[in-house]
């Protein structure tokens, strides 16, 4: 059986919770969860020539995760201040400029993306001109393109989002992000009709809508599939959506049916929300 290969691009950083720091970044989280689930994954990003950068590279090496395509930048390694509200929902203060704003396009990256079955990208990494240009060019060489819209105010512009949507085959979006698109590109009021129009307007093959503690929904081939989610006691929501997306991608690439894919993805996302930080280990039984 042919080995599945995924390439991701995006943020690598330390999430800082009241002085305690944990490795994170949505793109890194997706990559590590794919790796944990046995999917060969390469991650494109950048760290600074500083202590935080060294610690992140050492952390990934301990996870037996390749750091070959993580560049070194003159800009500092990214840190993000995370604050949790009464419902343990996270808000983020994302410093700028940082190393992942400075990802340089190289021939090696183009070859890597061409060779991958899937290329996963998000909007946050496109906030700076240099990394945005790199992603735009890599999208021209990608096979299956998965867009995790990942809106983090104020780090996005609608024209950039339209370009990224137009290049995508698969879109992962949450309720708040869908409401934003409804407002700026005039989508219908009813949720299913929103997804239908969004799919048609940007020629999306599949849309996966995450609904927080209410589960998730897929629109594919003019049909809807849904899962009610798993109730858990939330410790923090950091990385829950990223683990959901990684599990969804893994199931999709393994040609599982959508009810099974959604069940697995909701199960893993709920488990991660019940743990501290974005990248806890989880037992094999979660994916059975």
C-alpha positions as CSV (number, residue, x, y, z in Angstrom):
1,X,0.0,0.0,0.0
2,X,1.3,3.4,-0.9
3,X,2.5,5.5,2.0
4,X,0.4,8.7,2.6
5,X,2.5,11.9,2.8
6,X,1.3,15.2,4.2
7,X,3.0,18.5,4.1
8,X,1.9,21.3,6.4
9,X,3.0,25.0,6.7
10,X,2.5,27.5,9.5
11,X,3.2,28.5,13.0
12,X,5.6,27.0,15.5
13,X,5.6,28.7,18.9
14,X,5.3,28.5,22.6
15,X,1.8,29.0,24.1
16,X,2.3,30.9,27.4
17,X,-0.2,30.2,30.1
18,X,0.4,32.4,33.2
19,X,4.1,32.0,32.8
20,X,4.1,28.3,31.9
21,X,5.0,27.7,28.3
22,X,4.0,24.7,26.1
23,X,4.9,24.0,22.4
24,X,2.1,24.9,20.1
25,X,0.8,26.8,17.0
26,X,-2.2,25.5,15.1
27,X,-0.1,24.2,12.2
28,X,2.4,22.5,14.4
29,X,-0.4,20.9,16.4
30,X,-2.0,19.5,13.3
31,X,1.4,18.1,12.2
32,X,2.1,16.5,15.6
33,X,-1.3,14.9,15.8
34,X,-0.9,13.5,12.2
35,X,2.5,12.2,13.2
36,X,1.0,10.6,16.4
37,X,-1.6,8.9,14.2
38,X,1.1,7.3,11.9
39,X,0.8,9.7,9.0
40,X,4.1,10.7,7.4
41,X,4.2,14.5,7.9
42,X,6.6,17.2,7.0
43,X,6.2,20.6,8.6
44,X,7.4,23.9,7.0
45,X,8.0,26.8,9.4
46,X,10.8,28.9,11.0
47,X,12.2,29.6,14.4
48,X,14.6,32.2,15.7
49,X,18.3,31.8,16.6
50,X,17.3,31.9,20.3
51,X,16.7,29.7,23.3
52,X,13.0,29.2,22.5
53,X,13.9,28.1,19.0
54,X,16.4,25.6,20.3
55,X,13.9,24.2,22.8
56,X,11.2,23.7,20.2
57,X,13.6,21.9,17.8
58,X,14.7,19.7,20.7
59,X,11.1,19.0,21.6
60,X,10.2,17.9,18.1
61,X,13.3,15.7,17.9
62,X,12.2,13.9,21.1
63,X,8.9,13.3,19.4
64,X,10.8,11.6,16.5
65,X,9.4,14.4,14.3
66,X,11.6,15.7,11.4
67,X,12.7,19.3,11.7
68,X,14.3,19.3,8.2
69,X,12.1,22.0,6.8
70,X,12.0,24.3,9.8
71,X,14.1,27.3,8.8
72,X,16.1,29.6,11.1
73,X,15.2,33.3,10.9
74,X,16.8,36.4,12.3
75,X,13.4,37.2,13.8
76,X,12.6,35.8,17.3
77,X,10.8,32.5,17.9
78,X,7.1,33.1,18.3
79,X,5.4,33.2,21.6
80,X,1.6,33.6,22.2
81,X,-0.1,34.6,25.4
82,X,-3.1,32.4,26.1
83,X,-5.9,33.5,28.4
84,X,-8.8,31.2,29.4
85,X,-12.3,32.5,30.2
86,X,-14.8,31.0,32.7
87,X,-15.7,28.3,30.1
88,X,-12.0,27.5,29.5
89,X,-12.2,29.0,26.0
90,X,-8.9,30.4,24.9
91,X,-8.0,33.8,23.5
92,X,-4.6,34.6,22.1
93,X,-2.2,37.5,21.9
94,X,0.1,36.8,19.0
95,X,3.3,38.7,18.8
96,X,4.6,40.2,15.6
97,X,7.0,40.0,13.7
98,X,8.2,36.5,14.5
99,X,10.2,33.8,12.7
100,X,7.3,32.1,11.0
101,X,6.4,35.5,9.4
102,X,9.8,35.0,7.5
103,X,9.4,31.6,5.7
104,X,11.6,31.7,2.6
105,X,10.5,30.0,-0.6
106,X,13.1,27.4,-1.8
107,X,13.3,24.7,-4.4
108,X,13.4,22.1,-1.7
109,X,10.0,23.3,-0.4
110,X,8.5,23.2,-3.9
111,X,9.7,19.6,-4.4
112,X,8.4,18.7,-1.0
113,X,4.9,20.0,-1.7
114,X,4.8,18.5,-5.2
115,X,5.7,15.1,-3.6
116,X,3.0,15.3,-0.9
117,X,-0.5,13.8,-1.3
118,X,-1.8,16.8,0.8
119,X,-0.8,20.3,1.5
120,X,-2.3,21.9,4.7
121,X,-2.2,25.7,5.2
122,X,-4.0,28.4,7.2
123,X,-4.6,32.1,7.1
124,X,-2.6,33.2,10.1
125,X,0.7,32.4,8.4
126,X,-0.3,34.8,5.6
127,X,-0.3,37.9,7.7
128,X,3.2,38.9,6.6
129,X,4.2,39.5,2.9
130,X,7.1,37.1,2.9
131,X,5.4,34.0,4.3
132,X,2.2,34.8,2.3
133,X,4.2,34.9,-1.0
134,X,5.8,31.6,-0.1
135,X,2.4,29.9,0.6
136,X,0.8,31.4,-2.5
137,X,3.6,29.9,-4.7
138,X,3.5,26.5,-2.9
139,X,-0.2,26.3,-3.5
140,X,0.5,26.3,-7.3
141,X,2.4,23.1,-6.9
142,X,0.2,21.3,-4.4
143,X,-2.0,18.2,-5.0
144,X,-4.9,18.1,-2.6
145,X,-5.1,21.5,-0.7
146,X,-6.7,21.7,2.7
147,X,-7.4,25.1,4.2
148,X,-7.8,25.5,7.9
149,X,-9.1,29.1,7.8
150,X,-8.0,29.7,11.5
151,X,-9.0,33.3,11.8
152,X,-7.1,35.2,14.6
153,X,-8.1,38.8,14.8
154,X,-6.6,41.2,13.7
155,X,-4.3,39.0,11.6
156,X,-6.3,38.6,8.4
157,X,-7.7,40.5,5.4
158,X,-10.7,39.5,3.3
159,X,-8.8,39.6,0.0
160,X,-6.2,37.2,1.3
161,X,-8.9,34.9,2.6
162,X,-10.7,34.9,-0.8
163,X,-7.4,33.9,-2.5
164,X,-6.8,31.1,-0.1
165,X,-10.4,29.9,-0.4
166,X,-10.2,29.9,-4.1
167,X,-7.1,27.7,-4.0
168,X,-8.6,25.2,-1.5
169,X,-10.1,21.7,-2.2
170,X,-11.2,21.2,1.4
171,X,-12.1,23.8,4.0
172,X,-12.1,23.4,7.7
173,X,-14.0,26.2,9.5
174,X,-15.7,26.9,12.8
175,X,-19.0,28.6,13.6
176,X,-17.5,32.0,14.4
177,X,-15.5,31.9,11.2
178,X,-18.5,31.0,9.1
179,X,-20.4,33.9,10.6
180,X,-17.6,36.2,9.6
181,X,-17.7,35.0,6.0
182,X,-21.5,35.3,6.0
183,X,-21.0,39.0,6.9
184,X,-18.3,39.9,4.5
185,X,-19.2,37.9,1.4
186,X,-23.0,37.8,1.9
187,X,-23.9,34.2,2.6
188,X,-27.5,33.0,3.4
189,X,-28.8,32.9,7.0
190,X,-29.4,29.2,7.2
191,X,-26.3,27.2,8.1
192,X,-26.7,24.4,5.5
193,X,-27.4,27.0,2.8
194,X,-24.3,28.9,3.9
195,X,-22.2,25.8,3.3
196,X,-23.8,25.1,-0.1
197,X,-23.2,28.6,-1.3
198,X,-19.6,28.8,0.1
199,X,-18.8,25.5,-1.6
200,X,-20.2,26.7,-4.9
201,X,-18.7,30.1,-4.9
202,X,-15.1,28.8,-4.2
203,X,-15.5,25.4,-5.9
204,X,-14.7,23.5,-2.7
205,X,-14.8,19.7,-2.8
206,X,-15.6,19.4,0.9
207,X,-16.4,21.7,3.9
208,X,-16.0,20.5,7.5
209,X,-17.7,22.8,10.0
210,X,-16.8,22.3,13.6
211,X,-19.4,23.2,16.2
212,X,-17.6,23.2,19.5
213,X,-19.3,21.0,22.1
214,X,-22.1,20.3,19.5
215,X,-19.8,18.2,17.3
216,X,-19.2,18.8,13.6
217,X,-20.8,18.7,10.2
218,X,-19.5,17.8,6.7
219,X,-20.8,19.0,3.4
220,X,-19.6,16.7,0.5
221,X,-21.0,15.9,-2.9
222,X,-24.2,17.8,-2.0
223,X,-24.9,15.7,1.1
224,X,-24.5,16.5,4.8
225,X,-23.0,14.3,7.5
226,X,-23.0,15.3,11.2
227,X,-21.9,14.1,14.6
228,X,-23.2,15.5,18.0
229,X,-19.8,15.5,19.6
230,X,-18.6,14.0,23.0
231,X,-19.3,15.8,26.3
232,X,-16.2,16.3,28.4
233,X,-15.1,18.5,31.3
234,X,-13.0,21.1,29.5
235,X,-9.5,21.9,30.9
236,X,-8.7,24.2,28.0
237,X,-9.7,24.3,24.3
238,X,-6.1,24.9,23.0
239,X,-5.4,22.5,20.2
240,X,-8.7,20.7,20.3
241,X,-9.7,21.9,16.8
242,X,-6.2,21.1,15.5
243,X,-6.4,17.5,16.8
244,X,-9.9,17.3,15.3
245,X,-8.5,18.4,11.9
246,X,-5.6,16.0,12.0
247,X,-7.8,13.1,12.8
248,X,-10.3,14.1,10.1
249,X,-7.4,14.3,7.5
250,X,-6.0,10.9,8.6
251,X,-9.5,9.3,8.2
252,X,-10.2,11.0,4.9
253,X,-6.8,9.9,3.5
254,X,-7.5,6.3,4.7
255,X,-10.8,6.4,2.8
256,X,-13.0,5.8,5.8
257,X,-16.7,6.7,5.6
258,X,-17.7,10.1,7.0
259,X,-19.6,8.9,10.0
260,X,-16.5,7.0,11.2
261,X,-14.2,10.0,10.3
262,X,-16.4,12.4,12.3
263,X,-16.8,10.1,15.2
264,X,-13.0,9.7,15.5
265,X,-12.3,13.4,15.0
266,X,-14.9,14.4,17.6
267,X,-13.6,11.9,20.1
268,X,-10.0,13.0,19.8
269,X,-10.9,16.7,19.8
270,X,-13.0,16.2,23.0
271,X,-10.2,14.3,24.6
272,X,-7.6,17.1,23.9
273,X,-10.1,19.7,25.3
274,X,-10.2,17.6,28.5
275,X,-6.4,17.8,28.9
276,X,-3.9,20.6,29.5
277,X,-2.2,21.9,26.4
278,X,-2.5,21.2,22.7
279,X,-0.5,17.9,22.3
280,X,-1.3,15.3,25.0
281,X,-0.6,11.7,24.2
282,X,-3.8,9.6,23.7
283,X,-4.4,5.9,23.8
284,X,-5.0,3.8,20.7
285,X,-8.5,3.0,21.8
286,X,-9.6,6.6,20.9
287,X,-9.1,5.7,17.3
288,X,-10.9,2.4,17.3
